[in-house]
Every structure is written in C-alpha cells, then in structure tokens.
Amino acid sequence: MPILSAQNLLLRIGANAPLLDNVSFDIEAGDRICLVGRNGCGKSTLLKVLSGDAEVQAGEIVKKTGLKISRMIQEIPAHIEGTVRDVVMAGVMQDGTHDTHAEAILGKTGIDPEALYDSLSGGQKRRTLFAQALAQDPDLLLLDEPTNHLDIPAIQWLEGIVTRLNCALLFVSHDRTFVRRVATRIFDLDRGRVRSWDFPYDKFVQFRDQALAEEDKANALFDKRLAEEEVWIRKGIQARRTRNEGRVRALIKMREERAARRTRTGNVNMQITEADRSGRLVARLTDVSYSYDGAPLISGLSTEVSRGDRIGIVGPNGSGKTTLLRLILGELTPDTGDIRLGTNLQVAYFDQMRTRLREDKSLVENIADGQQYVMLNGVKRHVLSYLQDFLFSADRARGPISALSGGERNRLLLACLFSHPSNVLVLDEPTNDLDMETLDLLAELLADYKGTVLTVSHDRAFLDSVATSILAIEDGGSVFESVGGYSDYEAKKKVRDKEAANAARIAAEKEAEKQARAAQSSGAEPSLSAGASAVKKKKRSYNEEREYAALPEKIEKLESEIAERQTELSKPEVFTNAARIVELQKEIADREAELEKAYERYEELDALG
C-alpha cells in the first residue's frame, strides 16, 4: 500500500504550459526514487508540493495517516542563528521523543556540534541541513540536489547513510554516480508529466531512449498523415463539394492534437572558441610547496602539464584544490619550489566568470557587454542567436540574470566562457545544477577540445568521461598523480591503502620481535607496555586453518554466482520484468557484500601464517 499517492496534479504558472500536467504516481515504503528531468522542468516545485510548501491548482495528494515528510532544500541559507546542534534540533518534537535519535544523527555529521552554523563551509552547511531533515525521523525524506557543495568523501558518506535509511526517499540529483548507487526507481518529469520506471538509472536510460525513439517515429507518421489530409482539404471546389464530413471532423481533431503536442526541450549547442595553439609545455612544477596560515596545502609537488592534457583535481573541501589551480596558472607564488609556464597561453577561467556576472544586467549585457554580436571561431554571431544555442529564448536573454535558476546560471557561465578564445580551460566545479543531458554534451565537448583542460569537480562520472589524469590532494598536502579517470584513481588508492596497512603491520611485528629478542638476551621479560603482546604474530588455530582452507572455494563460488546473475540481468527478456530485475540486483548486492567480507577474512587469516 502506498504511503503517498499523487492524483492528477495540475500546476500552471502564468500563461506558460503547465509545470505539472495531470501528474499521478505512488510512493511505497522503502522506495529510493530519483526524480530526473531537464533544468527548469519543475523538479524542485514538485518536491515543494509534496512537502506542503507549494499548492497545486487541481488534483490531490493522499497520504498515509500520520505520514511525516521532511525536505532538504537546494539552496543553502546564507545565515542561520545558532550552533550546528541548534540547527539540527530545530523542528524536532519538544517532548523529548526524538532527542536520542537526533543526537545520533548529529554525531554522524562529523562536525563539532557547538560550532556556529555561519562559520561552516558550504559542504558542512549542507551536511548540517541534511542532518536537520533526518533528525525529524521522517517517513518520506525529500532531498533537492543533496551532493552540491560536497566533496567526494562527503558524497560517499551520504551514499552510505541514505542507502541504509528505513524511510522512503525521493531525491533530485545530477550526480550520475550517486544516482546509480542510491536509486532503486526513477521518476522522469518530462513536459509536465511524470513517468515511473521501476528500474535503476542505467536501465531507465535504455528504456527511456527506446520510448522516445518510438515517440518520434509515431509523431513522424502522424505528421505525414496530417499533411496528406491538409492536401486533401485544400483540393478544388469539386472536391470540397464531395468531401466526407466525417473525414473533415477527423482532420479537425488531428489539428487539435498536433497543436496540443509539447515538444521536448532541445539540447544545448555548445562550441568552444579556440585560440592559437599553445606551446607543448603548459606548466612545469618542481618541488612546489604552499602553506596558508601555517598549514601546508601543497607539499613537494613536482609535475608537468602538457598541451592536450585534461587534468581532474580532487580532494576534500578546504584541502587546496583551487589553490593548486592557481599555482599551476602562476597566479600564486609558492613558498618553495619553482613554477615554469609555457608559451602562448590563453586561459579561460570558469570561476572568474562567476565573479564577473553582473546581477542587475541582462544575459545579453553579460555576454557581449552591450554589443550586438560575438565572434566565435572567426564567425560573427548575433548575441541572441548565440544565447539560443544555450536554450535561452529572446525574452529570457533580455531579462536580468537574478531571475535565473541554478542550472540556467551555469549555462550562462558556460556561454560566457566559450565566447572567449582559449587554449587552456580552467573549470572550477562546472557541473553544479546542470542536468544530465547538458553534462553529457559538456563532457563530449571537452573530450574533443584540442587545448588543455584543468578541472576541479566532485562529479565522479564527469571526471571519468573527461580526465586523462587525476591530481589528488591527500593528507599533509601531498599530491598523488594517477593516469586515467576518477575510477582508476580510486582503484589505485585502495591498493595503496592496503599496501600501507600491510607495511604498518609488518613494521609492528618486526618491532615486537626486536623487543622480544632484546628482552631475551638481557634476561628480562618482554615489555607489554610497548604493545609487543598486542602485535605479536599469532598462528592460526585449528578452526581458523579449516576456515582458511575453505575460503578460496567460497570466493570462487560467490564470484560465479555474481557473474551468472549479471549475465541474466543483461538478457533482453529480463528488461520487461521489473520484479526480476529488482530481485537480481538485490542478489548481486548481497553476494558482492559477502564476497568483500570473504576477501577481508582471507587476508586476515593469511596474515596470521
């Protein structure tokens, strides 16, 4: 039985087409649903309607008795009075019923509860607001772009929290990796209608693309038939005397149907204005270190950036990612080390474009500074025509940018960026608020760019699509360089972390043995305070020996079962069986978790010897 049922919702703003047009859907307990759709299609508005913060003009929302709904908004409030504890506890029942639950949620944020909210970074504020929503112990949690302003470790933390929730979840996100790992269902808001897909994201994309192709085919056939009927109705006088009145009525109905058809939002048509080619060397950093307020941000970095490189820069919030960008560009002077820049560099900087936008000016004025034309790769374009490539109508282009949504603002920033000739593109968090279709086009554009790309991003799928190498800022300002995208870096990091743990264990064992030999030669008892007894190497017991011997067969069996289910999941006949898809995915997830534990146990027993 649904915990919430939306029935025939209608919401129209002004004379525009309805944002919500006869929308109906059900949400079940335990659902984790991602609401997807193009920028400006009404996703945030729908969340507001469900939480009671906006009203519809028709339709109703039927809720389970006593249903509690909590919503985390997309925009981070600039100012909230009080500490992190005050903010998280706001809205929690005052009778103490949820105090223990709220305290537990507060502890999971990893933020000092007594820190003032206004002193937090953007990512910390978002984690605090998430904890506030969760502390209310809702039955349905609504999250609007929850990964914005979070670094990758914080996003992974969020993934772990939301996949273990007992409540239902409906969220909006452009972060493809987050959606893949969290969502079990998809709501697609397209042209005012919501279509429910009981599939995870990748299967949804496959079926949606098939459905859209079929829609295009049906529309083409309909338009052809309508054109034929229009030819018939325009025939000569004799034809009009003998025409079939039923056929005329059918034509009128076809005209009405064609007029009511809503076309899909088009795709952004982006192109980069390229400058003359730079030299082969873009930047060379030799043993570069940089500190801020005595804290090392970059420590002993040596690397070279060559023409055509596409480098992704990652690291926790506050670790110095933007600082590293500015060092590479020669905008900051290092404390120690040397930075050499290449020749003929023309840099276009996405973050600088943010600061240059004038809120009181129109889009046209921001793009062309009052001029009517822009030059793009030697071709003169009218600024209104250019902005239409970024899905801005003429009326929208003449309006102030203060009225733009987050996604529209980022599209405008990209339009500003690409109108400037460049052979080095610097993109500091370019993916925030862009819909997935625009993200895909941006990734393709950057992959084909002949210049050099430096980008800071928390979007792992975007980095996998764009980056040829990763610079990861780690503890103490050390920077690890990895060839490939983010997934390649993550795999290498796991190996490095495991090797470091093994090295630490071996060093501890050697130290314990050294102490034991020293104590034996002096006739004294080995020092327990030094931890020798704790790290002294143990032998496997009889039962552990049997477990150790059986683990390889268990691991092989689990791997085989996972492969079998993945094979079945890819079969065409399974695509239409939603229940079987969910069942297979659960079986795969359960076995993958069991396999990971088996590997860990094998390594643990293997270390005992």
N, C-alpha and C positions, 0 to 999 in steps of 0.2 A: 504493500500500500504506500502511495507517495506521501512524503512529509510535506510537500508543497506542489500545488498544481496551478499553473498559469493557464487561463482560459480566455482566448480571443482578445488579447490585449491590443488596444489601439492608442497610439500617441503620435500626434502631429504637431509640429512647431511651425507656426506661421502658415504660409501658402505652399511650403515645400511638401514633397512626398512624405508619407508617414515614416517616422523612425521605426515604430513598431506597428506592423500591419497585420492584425488578426493573428497574433503570436500565441501559440499554445505549446506547453511542454510540461513534463513531470520531473520532479527530483526525488530520488529514493534515498533512504538512509544508507550511508556508506558510500554514496557516489562521490567521485572526484572528477568534476567536469570542467573542461577548459572551454570558455566562450571565445570563439575566434571570429574575426571579421576585419574589414578594411578600416583604416583610420576614419573616424567621423561617422561610422555606420550606426552608432548608438549603444555600444557595449557598456560603457560606464553608466549611461542613462538607464539601461535595463537593470543593472545592479542597484541603482538608486531606487527604482520602482520596487524591486523585491524587498529592499530593506525598509521601505516606507518613507524614504526621503524624497520621492517624486511620485506624482499621480498620473494615471492614465485617463484618457477621455472615455474609454469603453473597455469592457471586459472585467474580469475579476481574478483575484489570487486566493485560492483556497489553501489554508494551512492546517496542519495537524494541530489539535488542541494543545495549547501551551508551547508552541514552537518558538524557540529563541533564535533570532538571527543577529549576527554581528558582522559589520562591514569595515574593512580597512580601505581608506580612500587612496586614490592615486597620488594626489598632491600632498607633499609633506608640509604641515603647518609651519610657518616661519617662527612662530612664537607660541609656546605653551608654558604657563606658570608652573613652577614646582619641579620636583625631582623626578627621576625615572620611576621610582616607586609610586609617586603621586599620580603620574600619567597612567601607569599600568593598572592601578587600583581604581581609576576613575570609571564609574559605571558599574562596578562590582556591587552586588547587593550589600546593603549596610548591616544586615542581621548576622553577618559572620559566616553564612552558609558556605561561601566560596573562598574564604580567606586562605585556607590551606592550598587549594587548587591554584589560586592566583599567585601565592608565594612560590609555588613550584614552577610556574610559568616564568615568573620574574627571574628565578635562578638560572633558567635556560638561556637567557639573553646574553650572558657573559659580560654584562655591563654593570658597573657599580650602581646599585640601587639608589644611592644618595647623590649621584651626580646630577647636576641641573640639566634638564632637557635641552635648554637653549645652548648649552656648551657642547653638545654632541655633534659628531659628523653626520652627514646625510644618511649614511648607511646605518649608523647607530640609532638615529631617529626612526628610521623605517623599522628596524628590529623592535624598538620600543612600542611603536604603534601596532605592530603585529602581535606582540605580547598582550597589549591592551585588548585587542579584539578577541584573542584566545582566552584571556583571563575570565571573560564573561561566560565561559563554558557553554558555547552556543550549540544548537542542533544543526545549524547551517551557517557556515563561515563563507563570507564573500570577500575576495581579495582582488584588488584592481592594480595590475602591474606590480606584484609584490617584489620582483627582483630588481626594480630600478634602484640605483644608488648603492646596491650591494656589491661587494667584491665576490669573487668565485668561492672562497671558503664559506662566506656567509650564505651564499645561494645553496651550497651543498648542505649546510646546516639546516636551512629552511626546507630543503627536499626531505631530509630525514625526519623533521618534525611533522610536516603535512601528510606524509605517507603513512604515519602511524596514528593519525587522528581518529577518534571514534565518531566524530561528527561528519556530516556531508560537507562537501567543498565545491564551490563554484568560483572560478577564478579567470581573470583576463591576463594573458601574458604573451609577449613577443619572443620570449626566450625559448627557442625550439628544444634545447636540451632539457630544460626544466619541464616543459610540457610533455616531452617524451617519457620522462621519468615519473611524472606525477599523475597525469590524466588517465582515467580509465574510460571516459566518454568525452565526446566533443559536441558542443552546441555551435552551429555555424549560423551567424547572423548575416544574412545577405539580402539586400534590397527590402528590408523591413520584415523579413520572415526568418524564423528560427527553425532550422532543420536539425534533428537529433540523430547523432551517429553513435551507435554502441560499439565503437572501436577505439583503440588508442590512436595517436596522432598520425603515424605514418600510414596506417591502413585507411584512415579517414581521407588523407590527401589523395590516395589512389582512387578511392570510390568517388570522392567529390569531383576529381578531374574527369572521371568517366561520365558522371552525371551531367557536368557542364558541357562536355563534348556532345552528349546526346541532346541536351537542350539546344545547343547551337544548330545541330542538324535538323531538329524539329522546327526551329524558328525559320531556318532557310527554306524548308519545304512549305511552311505556312506562307512566308513572304512571296514565294514563287506562285502559289495558288492564288493569293490575293492580287498579285499583279495580273494574272490571267483574267480574273474576274473583272478587274478595273478596265481591261481592254474590251471585254465583252460589253460592259455597261456603256462604254463610250462609242459603240458602233452606231451606224447611221439610223435615220428616222425609222426605217422599216424594221430594223432590229429592235428599236425601242418599243414599237407598236406590238411586237410579238414576244417581247421578253417575258420570262417566267417570274411572276411576282414573288413566289417562294424563294427563287434564286436571288432576287433583289434583297429580300429580308435577310437572307444568309450573308450577303455581301455587307450589308449594314452592320450586322453582328461581328463580322470579321474585322471591319474597320474599327469598331469599338474595342475589340480585343487587342488589336495592334496598337491603338492609342494608349491603352492601359498598361502595355508591357513596359517594365522597368529594365533598363539596360544595366549591366554590371559596371562597376567603377573600373575605369581603364587603368593601365599600368603607367607608372612614371617613365618618361622617355629621357633618360639621363645620358649625357656625354661630357667627357672631361675635356676642357680646353688645354691642350698640351703645349708647353713651351719647347724651345730648342733643347736638344738632348744635353744632359749634364755630363761631366767627366765620369770616368769609370768609378773613381773613388768619390763617395758621398761624404763619409766621415770615418776617421780612424781615432779611436780612444785607446790610450796607452796608460795602464795602471792608474785609472781615474778614481779619485775618492771625493766625496762631498758630504758635508755634515750640515745639520740645521739645529741651532740651539744646543750644540754639543752632542747631538745624537747622529750616528752615522746612517745616512740614507743610501749612499752608494760607496762600496768599499772595494778598491783594487780592480776595477773593471777594465779589461782590455778586449776590444772587439773592433770589427771593421764592417761598415755598411757600404755595400756596392750598389751601383746603378741596377735597378730592376729588383732589388730585394723588397720583400713585403714582410715587415717585422711586426709581430704582435708583442706588446709589453703587458705583462700581468703581474699581480702581486696584491697583497691585502690593502685595504683602504689606508692611506697615510704612509704607505711604505716608500713612496717616492717615484711613482710611475711618471707623473707629469714632470717631475724634476729630471728624470732620466731623459725624457723627450727634449727638454730644454738644453740639457748638456750636449746631447747629440747634435742639436742645431746650433751650438755655440752661443746660446743666449745666456748661459750661466758659466761662470769661471770656476773650475774645480779647485778644491783645497790643495790637492796634489795631483800629479799626472799631467798628461798632455792630450789636447784635442786638436786634430787637424781636419779642416773642412775641405771638401773638393771644390772644383771649379764650375762656374756657370750654373749655380743652384738657384732655382726659382721655387720658393716654398709657398704653398697654400695651407693655411693652418685652420682647422675646423674650430678649435676652441677660441681662437681670436675672432672668428666670425660671430660667435655668441656675444662677445663683449661689444662688438661694433653695431649690433642691431639697435635701431632707434625705435622705442616703443610707440612714440607718438606719430611716427611716419607710416606711410602705406608700404605695401610689399614692393610696389614699383619703385618708390623712392629709395628703399633699402637696397634694391638690386642695382639700379642704374644711377643713383644719386641725382635724380631729376631728369636724366636723359631719356630719350625715347627708344634708343637702340643699345644692344650689347654686341660685342664682337666675339664670335665663337669659332675657333679654328679658322680664322680668316673670313668667316661669313657673317654678314650683318643681319641680326635678328631683332625684330621688334620685341620690346621687353614683355608685352602682354602675351605674345606668341610663345616666348621662352617660358614664361610662368605657367602657361597652359601645359607645357611638357611635364610640369611638376604637379599637375592636377588642380591648378588654381584658375577658377573662372575669372573673367574680366572684372566682374563686380567684386569678387573676393580680393583680386590683386590690387584694386584701388582702395580697399579698406585698410584700417590700421592693423598692425601685427599683434596688438594687445588682445585682439579677438580670436587669435589662432589657438587651436588645441595643441597639445604637446607634440603629436605626430606631424601636424601641419607646420609647426615651428621648425621642426627638424628638417622637413622637406625644403623649407625656405632657406635654411642654413646650407643645405647641400646645393641649392640653386646658386646661392652667393659664392660658395666655394668653387664650383665647377665653372663659373663665369670668369675666373681669374686664371690666366695661363700659369702652368706649373710643370715642373718635372720632379718635385718632391711633394707628396701629400701627407699631411700630418693630421690624424683623426683622433681626437681625444673623446672617447665614449660616443661614437657616432650612431649607435643602434638604439638608444633610448627612445621609446614611444613609436618607432617605425613599425608598420605592420609587416607581416612575414613576406608578403609579395614584394614590397619595396626593399626589404633586407636582401632577398634573393637577387634582385636586379643590381643592388649596390655591390654585392659580393662578386657577381659576374663582371661588372664594370671594372672593379679594382683588380680582378684576376687578369684582365686583358690590358691593363694600364702598362704602358711602356716605361714609365718613370718608377720612382721609389715610393713605397708606402710605409709609414710608421703609424701604428695604431695602438691606442690603449682601449681595451674592451673587456667586459665581463661576460660577453656572449660567446660561449664555447663553440657553438655551431658556426657562428660567423668567423671565428678565428680558424677553425678547421678548413673553412672554404677559402679563406683569403691568405693566411700567413704561410710563408715559406720557412720561417723560423720564429722561435719564441725566446724573448729575454724575460726571465722570471726573477723578480726581486724576492730574495729569501731573507732568512734571519741575519741580522747584523749588517745588512746592506750588501751581502754577497749576491751576485747576479749569475744565474745559471743559463747558459745558452743551449737551446735544443733545436735541431733541424726538424722541420715539419710543423704541423698544426698543434692545437692545444692537446688533443688526444694523445699525440706522440709524446709531448712533454709529460703529460700525466702518467703515461706508462713508464717512462724513464724515471720519473720521480719515485714511483712505487718501488722500482728495482733499487734505486739509490738508498731509499729509506730502509729497505730490508737489509741491504749490504751494511749500512751504518749500524743497524741494530745488532747484526751478527758480529761486526767488528768490535762493538762495545762489549758484547757478551764474552767474546774470546779474550779481550784485554782484561776483563774482570776475572776470568778463570785463571789466566796467567798470573795475575797479581795475587790471587788466592793461593795458587801453587807455590809462588815465590815466598809468600809469607809462611806457608806451611813448612817449606824446606828450611827457611831461616830459623823458625822456632824449633824444628827437629835437631838442627845442628847445634843450637845453643842449649838444648835440653829443656826448653820452656814449652808451655802449651801454646798452640796456635791462637792468635788474637781473634776473639769472636767479635770484639768491638769494631774491628776493621771490616767486618762483613764477610770474612772468609767463609764462614759456615754457610752464609746465605747464598754465595755464588759458587761454592764448591761443586764441582761437576758430579752429578749423580748418574747412576746406572739405571737402565730400565728394569722395572720389576717384571715378574713372570707374566702378569696380566697385561702390562704395557707392551711387552715383547710380542705377545699374541695380537694385540691391537695394532701394533706397528706393522706386523706381517700382513694383516688383513686389509690395511688401508689402501694399498695400490689397486687391489681388485675393486674396492668400493669406489675409488675415484674414477676408475675406468668405466664402471657401471653407470655412475652418475653422468659422466660426460656423454656416454652413449645414449642415455635416456633424454638428455637435453637436446642432442643432435636430432634424435627421432622426432621430438615434438616440434623443433624448429622446422624440420622438413615438412611435417604435416601442416604447420601454420602457413607455409608458403604455397600450398596447393590451391588452385583456383576454386575447387568445390567447397573449400572451407570458408572462402571470403564471404559467402552469403549466410553463414551460420554463426551469428553473433555470440550465442551461448557457448559454442565450442571454442571460439576464439578466446573468450574470457577464461574458459576452463584451461586451455592450453597455456595461456600466458601465466596463469597462477601456478600451474605445474612447473613451468620453466623457472619462474622466480623462486619457488620453493627449493627446487633442485640446485639452482645456482647458489643460493644461500647455504645449503647443505654442503655443496662442493667446496665453497670457500672455507667453511669450518673444517672440512676434511683435510684440505691443504695445510691449514694452520696447525692442525693437530699432528699431521705427519712431520712438519718442520720442527715442532716442539719435541716430539719423541726422537726424531733423528738427531737433534742436538744433544740428547742425553747419551747417545752412543751405547 
